[in-house]
Amino acid sequence: MAVDFPVWSLSPYEGPHRSVLIAMKERGRRDLAAFVGASIGASISYLAAQGEVEHDITLVPAPTRDASRRRRGGDPVERVCSKTGFSTFPCLRIAARTPDSVGQSAQQRRRNMRVELLRRPAVPVLIVDDVVTTGATIAASADVLRSAGVQVRGALTYCYA
């Protein structure tokens, strides 16, 4: 992954962690957002205690496609962030012209990912996502935030693949 800031992940995308994310995102298990949010919140508290991020860091949920948001009845990552105990600032969306990344190589994903800033946070942020694969979404999110003058302290995901 080609980013110049730390990216932390809680676990590999396998076994029960994978099952939790699939159930939460694709099977309507909204209740699991509280579990994932508590796990991410505890991890952020640990990172803050270690001096990696501010104790009052603001979370920016990684963007999701509008079609996915509609199909899922909302954004699971926003829901997770709201359960962490930290301030959440949803401000990103995937641009409508961005091609679906299914079947694309890591290089194609990075080249094609387009993220738009809807409103600018005035404080340092931590990007949060459910799973990181190539890092294209995190990198594009950081690029658009930084181009608006936002300080990105890093990214945190529940899983890595």
PAVOVEX-319794 format. One record per residue: residue number from 0; x, y negated, z of N, C-alpha, C, O, CB in turn; residue in three letters. Coordinates in steps of 0.2 Angstrom, whole numbers, plus 5000, padded with zeros to 4 digits. Glycine has a CB too. Layout:
# residues N
REC    nr   n_c1   n_c2   n_c3   ca_c1   ca_c2   ca_c3   c_c1   c_c2   c_c3   o_c1   o_c2   o_c3   cb_c1   cb_c2   cb_c3   rest
REC   NUM      X      Y      Z       X       Y       Z      X      Y      Z      X      Y      Z       X       Y       Z    ALA
...
//
This chain:
# residues 161
REC    nr   n_c1   n_c2   n_c3   ca_c1   ca_c2   ca_c3   c_c1   c_c2   c_c3   o_c1   o_c2   o_c3   cb_c1   cb_c2   cb_c3   rest
REC     0   5004   5006   5000    5000    5000    5000   5005   4994   5000   5009   4993   5004    4995    5000    5006    MET
REC     1   5003   4989   4996    5007    4983    4995   5004   4977   4998   5002   4973   4995    5009    4982    4987    ALA
REC     2   5005   4977   5005    5003    4971    5008   5008   4969   5013   5012   4973   5015    4996    4972    5012    VAL
REC     3   5009   4963   5015    5014    4960    5019   5012   4959   5026   5014   4954   5030    5017    4954    5016    ASP
REC     4   5007   4963   5029    5005    4962    5035   5003   4969   5038   5002   4974   5034    4998    4958    5036    PHE
REC     5   5002   4970   5044    5001    4977    5047   4994   4979   5045   4989   4976   5045    5002    4977    5054    PRO
REC     6   4994   4986   5044    4987    4989    5043   4987   4995   5048   4991   5000   5047    4986    4992    5035    VAL
REC     7   4983   4995   5052    4982    5000    5057   4976   5005   5056   4971   5002   5054    4982    4998    5065    TRP
REC     8   4977   5011   5057    4971    5016    5056   4971   5020   5062   4976   5022   5065    4972    5020    5049    SER
REC     9   4965   5022   5064    4964    5026    5070   4965   5034   5069   4968   5037   5073    4957    5026    5072    LEU
REC    10   4963   5036   5063    4964    5043    5061   4964   5045   5054   4962   5041   5050    4958    5047    5065    SER
REC    11   4966   5051   5052    4966    5053    5045   4958   5054   5043   4954   5056   5047    4970    5059    5044    PRO
REC    12   4957   5054   5037    4950    5055    5034   4949   5062   5033   4949   5064   5027    4949    5050    5028    TYR
REC    13   4948   5066   5039    4947    5073    5038   4943   5075   5045   4942   5071   5049    4953    5077    5037    GLU
REC    14   4941   5081   5044    4937    5084    5050   4932   5080   5053   4928   5077   5049    4942    5085    5056    GLY
REC    15   4931   5079   5060    4925    5076    5062   4925   5068   5061   4920   5065   5060    4925    5076    5070    PRO
REC    16   4931   5065   5060    4931    5058    5058   4928   5057   5051   4924   5052   5050    4938    5055    5058    HIS
REC    17   4930   5061   5046    4927    5061    5040   4919   5062   5040   4915   5058   5037    4930    5066    5035    ARG
REC    18   4917   5067   5044    4910    5068    5045   4906   5062   5048   4901   5061   5046    4909    5075    5049    SER
REC    19   4909   5059   5053    4906    5053    5056   4905   5048   5051   4899   5045   5050    4910    5051    5062    VAL
REC    20   4910   5046   5047    4909    5041    5042   4904   5043   5036   4900   5039   5034    4916    5039    5038    LEU
REC    21   4904   5049   5034    4899    5051    5029   4892   5051   5032   4888   5048   5028    4901    5058    5026    ILE
REC    22   4891   5053   5038    4884    5053    5041   4882   5046   5042   4876   5044   5041    4884    5056    5048    ALA
REC    23   4887   5041   5044    4885    5034    5045   4883   5031   5039   4879   5027   5038    4891    5031    5049    MET
REC    24   4887   5032   5034    4887    5028    5027   4881   5031   5023   4878   5027   5019    4893    5028    5024    LYS
REC    25   4881   5038   5022    4877    5041    5017   4871   5044   5019   4867   5046   5015    4882    5045    5013    GLU
REC    26   4871   5046   5026    4865    5050    5028   4861   5046   5033   4857   5049   5037    4868    5056    5031    ARG
REC    27   4862   5039   5033    4857    5035    5037   4858   5035   5045   4854   5033   5049    4850    5037    5036    GLY
REC    28   4864   5038   5047    4865    5038    5054   4868   5032   5057   4874   5031   5059    4870    5044    5056    ARG
REC    29   4864   5027   5057    4866    5020    5059   4868   5020   5067   4872   5016   5069    4860    5015    5059    ARG
REC    30   4866   5025   5071    4868    5025    5078   4875   5027   5078   4878   5025   5084    4864    5031    5081    ASP
REC    31   4878   5029   5073    4885    5031    5074   4890   5024   5073   4896   5025   5075    4887    5036    5068    LEU
REC    32   4887   5019   5071    4890    5013    5071   4893   5011   5078   4898   5008   5079    4886    5007    5068    ALA
REC    33   4889   5012   5083    4891    5011    5090   4897   5015   5092   4901   5012   5095    4885    5012    5095    ALA
REC    34   4897   5021   5090    4903    5025    5092   4909   5022   5088   4914   5021   5091    4902    5032    5090    PHE
REC    35   4909   5021   5082    4914    5019    5078   4916   5012   5080   4922   5010   5081    4913    5019    5070    VAL
REC    36   4911   5008   5081    4913    5001    5084   4916   5001   5090   4921   4997   5091    4906    4997    5084    GLY
REC    37   4914   5005   5095    4918    5006    5101   4925   5008   5101   4929   5006   5104    4914    5011    5106    ALA
REC    38   4926   5013   5096    4933    5015    5095   4937   5010   5092   4943   5009   5094    4933    5021    5090    SER
REC    39   4934   5006   5087    4938    5000    5084   4939   4995   5089   4945   4992   5090    4934    4998    5078    ILE
REC    40   4934   4993   5093    4935    4988    5098   4940   4990   5103   4944   4985   5105    4928    4987    5102    GLY
REC    41   4940   4996   5106    4946    4998    5110   4953   4998   5107   4957   4996   5110    4944    5005    5113    ALA
REC    42   4953   4999   5101    4959    4999    5097   4962   4991   5097   4968   4990   5097    4959    5002    5090    SER
REC    43   4957   4987   5095    4959    4980    5095   4961   4977   5102   4966   4973   5102    4953    4976    5092    ILE
REC    44   4957   4979   5107    4960    4977    5114   4967   4980   5115   4971   4976   5118    4955    4980    5119    SER
REC    45   4968   4986   5113    4975    4988    5114   4980   4984   5110   4985   4982   5112    4975    4996    5112    TYR
REC    46   4978   4983   5104    4983    4978    5099   4984   4972   5102   4989   4969   5102    4980    4978    5092    LEU
REC    47   4979   4969   5105    4979    4962    5108   4984   4963   5115   4988   4958   5116    4972    4960    5110    ALA
REC    48   4983   4968   5119    4987    4969    5124   4994   4969   5123   4999   4968   5126    4985    4975    5128    ALA
REC    49   4996   4972   5117    5003    4973    5114   5005   4967   5111   5011   4967   5109    5003    4979    5109    GLN
REC    50   5001   4962   5110    5003    4955    5107   5003   4956   5099   5006   4951   5096    5010    4954    5109    GLY
REC    51   5000   4961   5096    4999    4961    5089   4994   4957   5086   4995   4954   5081    4997    4968    5087    GLU
REC    52   4988   4955   5090    4983    4951    5088   4981   4947   5094   4982   4949   5099    4977    4955    5084    VAL
REC    53   4977   4941   5093    4975    4937    5098   4969   4941   5102   4966   4945   5099    4972    4931    5095    GLU
REC    54   4968   4939   5108    4963    4943    5112   4956   4941   5110   4951   4944   5111    4964    4941    5119    HIS
REC    55   4956   4935   5106    4949    4933    5104   4949   4933   5096   4946   4929   5093    4948    4925    5106    ASP
REC    56   4952   4937   5093    4953    4938    5086   4946   4939   5083   4941   4942   5086    4957    4944    5084    ILE
REC    57   4945   4936   5077    4938    4936    5074   4939   4942   5068   4944   4942   5065    4936    4930    5071    THR
REC    58   4934   4946   5068    4934    4951    5063   4930   4949   5057   4925   4946   5057    4931    4958    5066    LEU
REC    59   4934   4951   5051    4931    4950    5044   4929   4957   5041   4934   4960   5040    4935    4946    5040    VAL
REC    60   4923   4959   5041    4922    4966    5038   4924   4966   5030   4923   4961   5027    4914    4967    5038    PRO
REC    61   4927   4971   5028    4929    4972    5021   4922   4972   5017   4917   4974   5020    4933    4978    5020    ALA
REC    62   4923   4969   5011    4916    4969    5007   4914   4975   5005   4918   4980   5004    4917    4964    5002    PRO
REC    63   4908   4976   5003    4905    4981    5000   4901   4979   4994   4899   4973   4993    4900    4986    5005    THR
REC    64   4900   4984   4989    4896    4982    4983   4888   4980   4985   4886   4984   4990    4896    4987    4978    ARG
REC    65   4885   4976   4982    4878    4974    4984   4874   4980   4983   4869   4981   4987    4876    4968    4979    ASP
REC    66   4875   4984   4978    4871    4990    4976   4872   4995   4982   4867   4998   4984    4873    4993    4970    ALA
REC    67   4878   4996   4985    4879    5000    4990   4875   4998   4997   4872   5001   5000    4886    5001    4992    SER
REC    68   4876   4991   4998    4872    4988    5003   4865   4989   5003   4862   4991   5008    4874    4980    5004    ARG
REC    69   4862   4988   4997    4855    4990    4996   4853   4997   4998   4848   4998   5001    4852    4987    4989    ARG
REC    70   4857   5001   4995    4855    5009    4995   4856   5011   5002   4852   5015   5005    4860    5013    4991    ARG
REC    71   4860   5008   5006    4862    5010    5013   4857   5006   5018   4858   5008   5024    4869    5009    5015    ARG
REC    72   4854   5002   5016    4850    4998    5021   4854   4993   5025   4852   4992   5031    4846    5002    5025    GLY
REC    73   4859   4990   5022    4864    4986    5025   4871   4988   5024   4872   4993   5021    4862    4986    5033    GLY
REC    74   4875   4984   5028    4882    4986    5027   4885   4989   5033   4885   4987   5039    4886    4979    5026    ASP
REC    75   4887   4996   5032    4890    4999    5038   4896   4996   5042   4896   4997   5048    4891    5006    5036    PRO
REC    76   4900   4993   5038    4906    4990    5041   4904   4984   5045   4907   4983   5050    4911    4988    5036    VAL
REC    77   4899   4980   5042    4897    4974    5046   4894   4977   5053   4894   4974   5058    4892    4970    5042    GLU
REC    78   4890   4982   5052    4886    4985    5058   4891   4988   5063   4891   4986   5069    4882    4991    5056    ARG
REC    79   4897   4991   5061    4902    4993    5065   4905   4987   5069   4906   4987   5075    4907    4997    5061    VAL
REC    80   4907   4982   5065    4910    4976    5068   4906   4973   5073   4909   4971   5078    4912    4971    5063    CYS
REC    81   4899   4973   5072    4895    4970    5077   4895   4974   5084   4892   4971   5089    4888    4970    5074    SER
REC    82   4897   4980   5084    4897    4984    5090   4904   4984   5093   4905   4988   5098    4895    4991    5088    LYS
REC    83   4909   4980   5091    4916    4981    5094   4916   4976   5100   4921   4978   5104    4921    4978    5089    THR
REC    84   4912   4971   5101    4913    4967    5106   4917   4961   5104   4918   4956   5108    4916    4970    5112    GLY
REC    85   4919   4960   5098    4923    4955    5095   4919   4951   5091   4914   4953   5088    4929    4957    5092    PHE
REC    86   4920   4944   5090    4917    4940    5085   4918   4943   5078   4923   4944   5076    4919    4933    5086    SER
REC    87   4912   4943   5074    4912    4945    5068   4910   4939   5063   4905   4936   5064    4907    4951    5067    THR
REC    88   4914   4939   5057    4912    4934    5052   4912   4937   5045   4917   4937   5042    4918    4928    5053    PHE
REC    89   4906   4939   5043    4905    4942    5037   4906   4936   5032   4902   4932   5032    4899    4946    5036    PRO
REC    90   4911   4936   5027    4912    4931    5023   4914   4933   5016   4916   4929   5012    4917    4926    5026    CYS
REC    91   4915   4939   5015    4917    4942    5008   4912   4946   5005   4908   4949   5008    4924    4946    5009    LEU
REC    92   4913   4946   4998    4909    4951    4994   4913   4953   4988   4917   4949   4986    4902    4948    4992    ARG
REC    93   4911   4959   4985    4914    4961    4979   4911   4958   4973   4905   4958   4973    4914    4969    4979    ILE
REC    94   4915   4955   4969    4912    4951    4963   4908   4956   4959   4910   4962   4958    4917    4948    4959    ALA
REC    95   4902   4953   4956    4898    4958    4952   4901   4961   4946   4900   4966   4944    4892    4953    4950    ALA
REC    96   4906   4957   4944    4910    4960    4938   4915   4965   4939   4918   4967   4934    4913    4954    4934    ARG
REC    97   4916   4967   4945    4921    4972    4947   4919   4979   4945   4914   4981   4947    4923    4971    4955    THR
REC    98   4923   4982   4941    4921    4989    4939   4922   4994   4945   4925   4993   4950    4926    4992    4934    PRO
REC    99   4917   4999   4945    4917    5004    4951   4924   5007   4951   4927   5009   4945    4912    5009    4950    ASP
REC   100   4927   5009   4957    4934    5011    4957   4934   5019   4957   4940   5022   4957    4937    5009    4964    SER
REC   101   4928   5022   4957    4928    5029    4956   4932   5032   4950   4930   5030   4945    4921    5032    4957    VAL
REC   102   4937   5036   4951    4941    5039    4946   4947   5035   4943   4950   5037   4939    4936    5040    4940    GLY
REC   103   4947   5029   4947    4953    5024    4945   4959   5026   4949   4959   5028   4954    4951    5017    4946    GLN
REC   104   4965   5025   4946    4971    5026    4949   4972   5020   4954   4969   5015   4954    4977    5026    4944    SER
REC   105   4977   5021   4959    4978    5016    4964   4980   5009   4960   4978   5004   4962    4984    5018    4968    ALA
REC   106   4984   5010   4955    4986    5004    4951   4980   5000   4948   4979   4994   4948    4991    5005    4946    GLN
REC   107   4976   5004   4945    4970    5002    4942   4965   4998   4947   4962   4993   4946    4966    5007    4938    GLN
REC   108   4964   5001   4953    4960    4999    4958   4963   4992   4960   4959   4987   4961    4960    5003    4964    ARG
REC   109   4969   4991   4961    4972    4985    4963   4971   4980   4958   4970   4974   4959    4980    4986    4965    ARG
REC   110   4972   4982   4952    4972    4977    4946   4964   4974   4945   4963   4969   4944    4974    4980    4940    ARG
REC   111   4959   4979   4946    4952    4977    4945   4948   4975   4951   4943   4972   4949    4949    4984    4943    ASN
REC   112   4951   4975   4957    4947    4973    4963   4946   4966   4963   4951   4962   4962    4950    4976    4969    MET
REC   113   4940   4963   4963    4939    4956    4963   4934   4955   4970   4929   4957   4970    4935    4953    4957    ARG
REC   114   4937   4951   4974    4933    4949    4980   4932   4941   4980   4936   4937   4978    4937    4951    4987    VAL
REC   115   4926   4939   4982    4924    4932    4983   4923   4930   4990   4921   4934   4994    4918    4931    4978    GLU
REC   116   4925   4924   4991    4924    4921    4998   4918   4917   4998   4917   4913   4994    4930    4917    5000    LEU
REC   117   4913   4919   5003    4907    4916    5003   4907   4910   5008   4904   4905   5006    4902    4921    5005    LEU
REC   118   4911   4910   5013    4912    4905    5018   4919   4906   5021   4921   4912   5022    4906    4904    5023    ARG
REC   119   4922   4900   5023    4929    4901    5026   4929   4901   5033   4926   4897   5037    4933    4895    5023    ARG
REC   120   4932   4906   5036    4933    4906    5044   4938   4901   5045   4943   4900   5042    4935    4913    5046    PRO
REC   121   4937   4898   5051    4942    4893    5053   4947   4895   5058   4951   4891   5061    4938    4887    5056    ALA
REC   122   4947   4902   5059    4952    4905    5065   4955   4911   5061   4953   4913   5056    4947    4907    5071    VAL
REC   123   4961   4913   5065    4964    4919    5062   4959   4925   5062   4955   4926   5067    4970    4920    5067    PRO
REC   124   4960   4930   5058    4956    4935    5057   4959   4942   5056   4965   4942   5055    4951    4934    5051    VAL
REC   125   4956   4947   5058    4958    4954    5057   4953   4957   5052   4947   4957   5053    4958    4958    5063    LEU
REC   126   4955   4960   5046    4950    4963    5041   4949   4970   5044   4954   4973   5046    4954    4963    5034    ILE
REC   127   4943   4972   5044    4941    4979    5046   4937   4982   5041   4933   4980   5037    4936    4978    5053    VAL
REC   128   4939   4989   5040    4936    4993    5035   4935   5000   5038   4938   5002   5043    4940    4993    5028    ASP
REC   129   4931   5004   5035    4930    5011    5037   4935   5015   5036   4938   5019   5040    4923    5013    5034    ASP
REC   130   4938   5015   5029    4943    5019    5027   4947   5016   5022   4945   5012   5018    4940    5026    5024    VAL
REC   131   4954   5017   5022    4958    5014    5017   4961   5020   5013   4964   5025   5016    4964    5010    5021    VAL
REC   132   4961   5019   5007    4964    5024    5002   4970   5021   4999   4976   5022   5001    4959    5026    4997    THR
REC   133   4969   5017   4994    4974    5013    4990   4976   5007   4993   4982   5004   4992    4973    5012    4983    THR
REC   134   4972   5004   4997    4973    4997    5000   4971   4991   4995   4972   4986   4997    4980    4996    5001    GLY
REC   135   4967   4993   4990    4965    4988    4985   4960   4983   4988   4961   4977   4987    4962    4991    4979    ALA
REC   136   4955   4985   4992    4950    4981    4995   4953   4977   5000   4952   4971   5000    4945    4985    4997    THR
REC   137   4958   4979   5004    4961    4976    5009   4965   4970   5006   4965   4964   5009    4965    4980    5014    ILE
REC   138   4969   4972   5001    4974    4967    4998   4970   4962   4995   4972   4956   4996    4978    4971    4993    ALA
REC   139   4965   4963   4991    4961    4958    4988   4957   4954   4993   4957   4948   4992    4956    4961    4983    ALA
REC   140   4955   4957   4998    4952    4953    5004   4957   4948   5007   4955   4942   5008    4949    4957    5009    SER
REC   141   4963   4950   5008    4968    4946    5011   4970   4940   5006   4971   4935   5008    4974    4950    5013    ALA
REC   142   4970   4942   5000    4972    4937    4995   4967   4931   4995   4969   4925   4995    4973    4940    4988    ASP
REC   143   4961   4933   4995    4956    4928    4994   4955   4924   5001   4954   4917   5000    4949    4931    4992    VAL
REC   144   4956   4927   5006    4956    4923    5013   4962   4919   5013   4961   4913   5015    4956    4928    5019    LEU
REC   145   4968   4921   5012    4974    4917    5012   4974   4911   5007   4976   4906   5009    4980    4921    5011    ARG
REC   146   4971   4912   5001    4971    4907    4996   4967   4901   4999   4967   4896   4996    4968    4910    4990    SER
REC   147   4962   4903   5004    4958    4897    5007   4961   4895   5013   4958   4891   5017    4951    4900    5008    ALA
REC   148   4967   4897   5015    4971    4894    5020   4969   4898   5027   4971   4896   5032    4969    4887    5021    GLY
REC   149   4966   4904   5026    4965    4908    5032   4971   4912   5034   4974   4915   5030    4958    4912    5031    VAL
REC   150   4972   4913   5041    4977    4917    5043   4975   4924   5044   4970   4925   5048    4980    4914    5050    GLN
REC   151   4978   4929   5041    4976    4936    5041   4981   4939   5045   4987   4939   5044    4975    4939    5034    VAL
REC   152   4979   4942   5051    4984    4945    5056   4985   4952   5054   4990   4955   5056    4981    4944    5063    ARG
REC   153   4981   4955   5050    4982    4962    5048   4975   4965   5046   4970   4961   5045    4985    4966    5054    GLY
REC   154   4975   4972   5046    4969    4975    5045   4969   4981   5049   4974   4984   5051    4968    4977    5037    ALA
REC   155   4962   4983   5051    4961    4989    5055   4956   4994   5052   4951   4991   5050    4960    4987    5062    LEU
REC   156   4957   5000   5051    4952    5005    5048   4951   5010   5053   4956   5012   5057    4954    5007    5041    THR
REC   157   4945   5013   5052    4944    5019    5056   4948   5025   5054   4950   5029   5058    4936    5021    5056    TYR
REC   158   4948   5026   5047    4952    5031    5044   4957   5029   5039   4956   5024   5036    4947    5037    5042    CYS
REC   159   4961   5033   5037    4966    5033    5031   4965   5039   5027   4965   5044   5030    4973    5031    5033    TYR
REC   160   4965   5038   5020    4965    5044    5016   4971   5044   5012   4972   5049   5008    4959    5044    5012    ALA
//
